[in-house]
Amino acid sequence: MSQTEVAAAGGRERQVFQQYKPEQGKATRVGTFIGSALLIAWGAYFLYQQLTVFQGDEGWRLLVTFGIPIAFAVVVGAVAWYFVFGHRGTGDFMIATEGEMKKVSWSSKREVIGSTKVVILFTALLALYLFVVDMAFQQIFRWLGVLQA
């Protein structure tokens, strides 16, 4: 990096694994990285399962069945780390997301339970109403001779 680029970047050169604004958006970034890590682990396990059918001598078989999933996890994990912690655009987005989540007015436990009861009751009443209407239509169609049972 030239001195002009270093000066434009705020007076210091960014390292490969240097975090962008490390003190901001910690919870969102860590949660995103944990979710990414779980998906990466699932992907590596899926690769391992698909590669167990590989035939060859023992050394190559172990290298292929374990090496490819591990390489996948390391490479994709490094890319995920870069985008979650090191990339300026993604970092700013996650910092803003965490800031917005702190502004949300969350419902109380009592309000959530009350709303849940209303939804369950309304759903049960609607199901009962549709059952009655369905039975009525079946009876009407039987009288008309359209439905034979």
N, C-alpha and C positions, 0 to 999 in steps of 0.2 A: 504494500500500500504506500502510495507516495505521501509526502508531508501534507500536500493540499487535501488529499482524501482523509488523512488523519485529523486535520484541523476541521474539516467539514463534518466529521463524525463526532465532534464534541471534544476534540483534543486528545483522544486516545484511540488506539487501534483495538477493535473487537476481536476477541479470541474465538475459536471454533465453538467451544462449549460454554462461552460466557452468557449468562442469563440477561435477557432484556428486562429492565426495570424489575429486579428480583424481589423488591419489597412490596410490590403491588400485585393484586389479583392472585394471591397465593392459593386460596381455597379452590378457586375455579380452575387454576392451572393443575394443581395436584389431582383434583377430581377427574379432570379431563385426561391426564396422563394415566391414572389408574384404570379408567375405562378403556383407554387405548391399549394399555398393557394386557388387560384381560382379553381383548379382541385379538391382539397379536399372539398371545399364548394359545388361544383357541385355534388360530390359523396355523401355528407351528404344530400343534397336536394333530390337526387335520392333515397337514402335509406328511407327518410321520405315519399316520394310518394309511395314507395312500401309497407311501413308499415302502411299506413292509412287504409288498409283493415282489420287490426287486430281487432278482436272482443273480448270483455271482459268488466269488470267493468271499470268505468271512470278512476280510479287511475292507473290501470295496462295499460290501453290503452294509457294514456298520457305518462307513463313511457316508454313504448315500442316505441311509435311513435316519441317521442322527445328525450328520453334518449339514444337510440342506435345511432341515427345520431350524437348527440352531443358527445358521447363517441368516435365514429369513428373519428370525426373531431379532437378531442383533442389528441387521441393516434397517428393518422397518422400525425397530425400537429407537434407533438413533435418529431416523427421520422424524418419528413422532416426538422425540425429545426436542429436536431442533424447532419444530413448528409450535410446540406447546410453550417452550421456555425461551428459545433464542430468536425466533422470528418476530420482527417489529410489528407487522400488521396483525398477526394472530395474537401477539401479546397485548397490543392495544385493544383488540376486540374483547379478549377475556377480562382485561382490567375494567373495561366499560360494562361488560356483562355483570361482573361482581358488584360494581357500583350501583347498577340498576336493581339488582336483586336485594340490595340493602334498603332500597327505597320502597319495596313492595310492602303493602299493608296486608299481613297474613291474617287469616281468620283465626278466631280462638277455637279451642277444642270443642267447646259447647256449641258454637255456630256450625262447625263441621258436622258434628253428630246430629244436630237438628236438621240440617240440610239433607244429610244422608237418609234420615228417617222419611222425610218428605219425598225424596226421589224413589225410595223403595216402595212406599205406599202408593204413589202415583203409578209406578210401573206395574204393581200387582193389580190395581184397579183397571188399568188399561188392558192388561192381559185378560182379566175377567170379562171386560166389555167385549173384546175381540172374540173370546170364546163363545159368548152368548150370541153375537152377530153371526159367527160361523155356523153355530148350531141352527139358528133361524134360517140362514140361507140353505143349509142342507135340507131342512124340512120343506122349505118352499120348492126346492128343485125336485125333491121326491114326489111332492103332490103334483108337480107339473109333468112328471115322468122323464125328466132330463137325467136325474141321478138315480141309478138303480143299485140298491144295496140289500 
